[in-house]
Amino acid sequence: MSAFLKVIIRIIKATLVTVTVLTLSLGVAGGGWGAKEIPVTHPFYSGELRLIAHRGVSDKAPENTLAAASRARELGFTTVELDIKKSKDQKLFLFHDRESTRLFGQEFPLQEKTLAELQAIPLIHSDPSASHYVPDLETFTDRHGAELDFYLDFKRHGEYQYFDLASRIADFLEQYQLTDRTFVGSDFLFTAYLEFLFPEIHTVFTGPGDWTIIMYRCIPIKFRPDFIISYAREVTPTHIKWLQWQGLLSRRMLYGVNGANYQRVREWNLPILVVDYHPIMDQDLVK
């Protein structure tokens, strides 16, 4: 055996030992890999159907606006999904895209604008009869926090101050008494960190389709988010059967549910769906 090959083998062995030690350490710190206890009496975990309006309902107003949320409530939604970003002056505001062009009609770096600068630019929408602007999270909550539950999807987009952001989220939910009425999602690493620090928050892990549940089972309990979400197009009937077998059906959420796939998705009996509104859904909305 050549000296070079021996070096490679030693490196591989050392790497395997390091990974094993780190995995075991993380598992111990995270409470192991057993079943995660859930508050079965809480309505989020009841298994009853909950339709969540994706960014509100944007047929008469731009997405993620006060008017889009009002429209969702008018149609019978009890929960809205909102995308949250941070402005240059550290204000939390509602906006989804990384780029400005689609919704503002002009190109500029979002992260270099203060909230006041962003709110001075009207959002583009097909209905020109009214002007709409990006709302900050506090104003939105003051308007709609009493009548709607929230799913807050934090778009970090370069924000790496994990502890600061996690603490800010927890403080916000406590201040507005929304901890028990809000789902909080983001990328996997931040969501796991948030769950570890603040287990009382109802966290959502975003992952890739059928593989999501396998990844989910590998996460130690204290880091493991409460819910799992991916796009409806990524889920197969086999996966649904596996969820039923594992008792995880009530913890599976879907994005990308619309008029074209709604009937098919409903047949899967998944209880929490983030939907783009279509009249076909009226039969399941609370008027």
ABEGO torsion letter per residue (X at the ends): XBAAAAAAAAAAAAAAAAAAAAAAAAAAAAGEABBBBBBAABAAAAGBBBBBBBGEBAAABBBGBAAAAAAAAAAGBABBBBBBBBBAAGBBBBBABABAAAAAGBBBBAAABBAAAAAABBBBBABAABBBBBBBAAAAAAAAAAABBBBBBBBAGGBABAAAAAAAAAAAAAAAGAAAABBBBBBAAAAAAAAAABAABBBBBBBBEAAAAAAAAABBAAABBABBBBBAAABBAAAAAAAAAAGAAAABBBBGBBAAAAAAAAAAGBABBBBBBBAAAAAABBX
